[in-house]
Amino acid sequence: MPVTTYGALAANRVIAVAKFAAPAVTGSSSMLSETRARIMGEAADAKVVRNVSDTALRDRRSTGCRAC
């Protein structure tokens, strides 16, 4: 996985944390809904990254490439 992918995931987590704090400060129910959507999006992104990493590892193992 490229470093930029992990950087984007980290930035999205920071945004999610900020959006999680905002409803506590403002009392906005719409911001709370946005926070829930952001958390679900984060979970989906993490799942995709994990599946891509697992697939790449499996491909390397199946080819017998020791230098990969």
C-alpha positions as CSV (number, residue, x, y, z in Angstrom):
1,M,0.0,0.0,0.0
2,P,1.3,3.4,-0.8
3,V,2.1,5.8,2.0
4,T,-0.4,8.2,0.7
5,T,-3.2,5.7,1.3
6,Y,-2.3,5.5,4.9
7,G,-2.0,9.3,5.1
8,A,-5.5,9.7,3.7
9,L,-6.9,7.2,6.2
10,A,-5.2,9.0,9.0
11,A,-6.6,12.4,7.8
12,N,-10.1,10.9,7.6
13,R,-9.8,9.7,11.2
14,V,-8.8,13.1,12.4
15,I,-11.9,14.5,10.6
16,A,-14.1,11.8,12.2
17,V,-12.8,12.7,15.7
18,A,-13.5,16.4,15.1
19,K,-17.0,15.6,13.8
20,F,-17.5,13.4,16.9
21,A,-16.7,16.3,19.2
22,A,-18.8,18.9,17.4
23,P,-22.2,17.5,18.4
24,A,-21.1,17.5,22.0
25,V,-20.2,21.2,21.8
26,T,-23.1,22.4,19.5
27,G,-25.9,19.9,20.4
28,S,-26.5,19.5,16.6
29,S,-28.4,16.3,15.8
30,S,-27.5,16.6,12.1
31,M,-23.8,16.7,13.0
32,L,-24.3,13.6,15.1
33,S,-25.8,11.9,12.0
34,E,-22.9,13.0,9.9
35,T,-20.5,11.6,12.5
36,R,-22.2,8.2,12.3
37,A,-22.0,8.2,8.5
38,R,-18.3,9.1,8.8
39,I,-17.6,6.3,11.2
40,M,-19.3,3.8,8.9
41,G,-17.3,5.1,6.0
42,E,-14.1,4.7,7.9
43,A,-15.0,1.1,8.7
44,A,-15.6,0.4,5.1
45,D,-12.3,2.1,4.0
46,A,-10.4,0.0,6.6
47,K,-12.0,-3.1,5.3
48,V,-11.0,-2.3,1.7
49,V,-7.4,-1.6,2.7
50,R,-7.2,-4.9,4.7
51,N,-8.6,-6.9,1.8
52,V,-6.3,-5.3,-0.7
53,S,-3.3,-6.0,1.6
54,D,-4.4,-9.6,2.2
55,T,-4.9,-10.2,-1.5
56,A,-1.4,-8.8,-2.4
57,L,0.2,-11.0,0.3
58,R,-1.7,-14.1,-0.9
59,D,-0.6,-13.4,-4.5
60,R,3.0,-13.1,-3.4
61,R,2.9,-16.3,-1.5
62,S,1.2,-18.2,-4.4
63,T,3.8,-17.2,-6.9
64,G,6.6,-18.4,-4.6
65,C,8.4,-15.1,-5.0
66,R,10.9,-14.8,-2.2
67,A,12.2,-11.4,-3.2
68,C,8.8,-9.8,-3.3
